[in-house]
Amino acid sequence: MATEIKVLGPGCAKCKTLEKATREAVEELQLDATVTKVEDIMEIMSYNIVSTPAVVVNGKVVVKGRVPSKDELKKLIGDGANA
């Protein structure tokens, strides 16, 4: 079953950086995953996110309000995919 990853953010520079890093991390992990960019404020708010950007893996928020390093992102995505 593919892992579902969402990058939440309104399109700011940090949001775009996080989306790019997330896609690269998924590729490097060779993970069967779908990465979706979510810019709809109501959907973002449904995750109780106050500060963007954020990453959601299989429905669970794994990072919010910052752009982690790619290595940290790979660990967070890997852990979330295997949870």
N, C-alpha and C positions, 0 to 999 in steps of 0.2 A: 504494500500500500504506500502510495506516495506521501511524503511529508508536505504539509501545507504551511507555507511561510508567508506572512504578511508584513510589509514594511509600511508603518503608519506615519503619515506626515503630510502637511499641506503643500509640499513642493519647494520648501526652503533649501538652501545650499546644503545644510547638514543632512536633510532628508535624502537628497539626491546622492550624497556621498555614502550614506548608510545603505541605500538601495544597491548601489554599485558594489560596495564591499560585500553585501549579503549574497549577491549573485556570484561574485568571484569565490566566496567561501563555499557555497553550494557546489560550484564546479570543481574546486580543489578537493572537496570531500567526496566527490563522485556520488553525491546523494541523489536519490530519486525524489525530487522535490519540485513543487510548484511555487514560484515566488510571485506574489501579487503586490502591486503598489496601491495603497489605499489613501485617497486624498479627501474622501467624504467625511466632513467633520462629525456628522451624527454617528457614523460607523466607528470613527476613532474614539468618540466619547463613550461608545458602548463597551469599550475595554477599560473604562475608568482611567484613561490617559489624560493627564493634565499638561504634561510637557512632552513635546515631540522632539526628535523622531523616536520611534519605538519599533521593536520587532516582536512579532507573535509567531510562535511555532506550535502547530497543532492546537490552536485555541488558547495557549498560555503565553502571557507577556514575559519575555526573557530579558529584555533590556528596554529602558525608557529614559528619555531626556538627555541622551548622550550618544556619541558615536564611538563604540569600542574599537580596539585594534582588531585587525582581521583575525589574528590568532585567538583572541578572546571570543570573537564572533563565531569562529569555527567550533570552539568548545561549546558555546551556548546552543548553537544550532544542532550540533551532534548530540548533546545531552537531551535537548528537547525532542529530537527525532526518535531517540531511543527510550523515551519515558513512557 
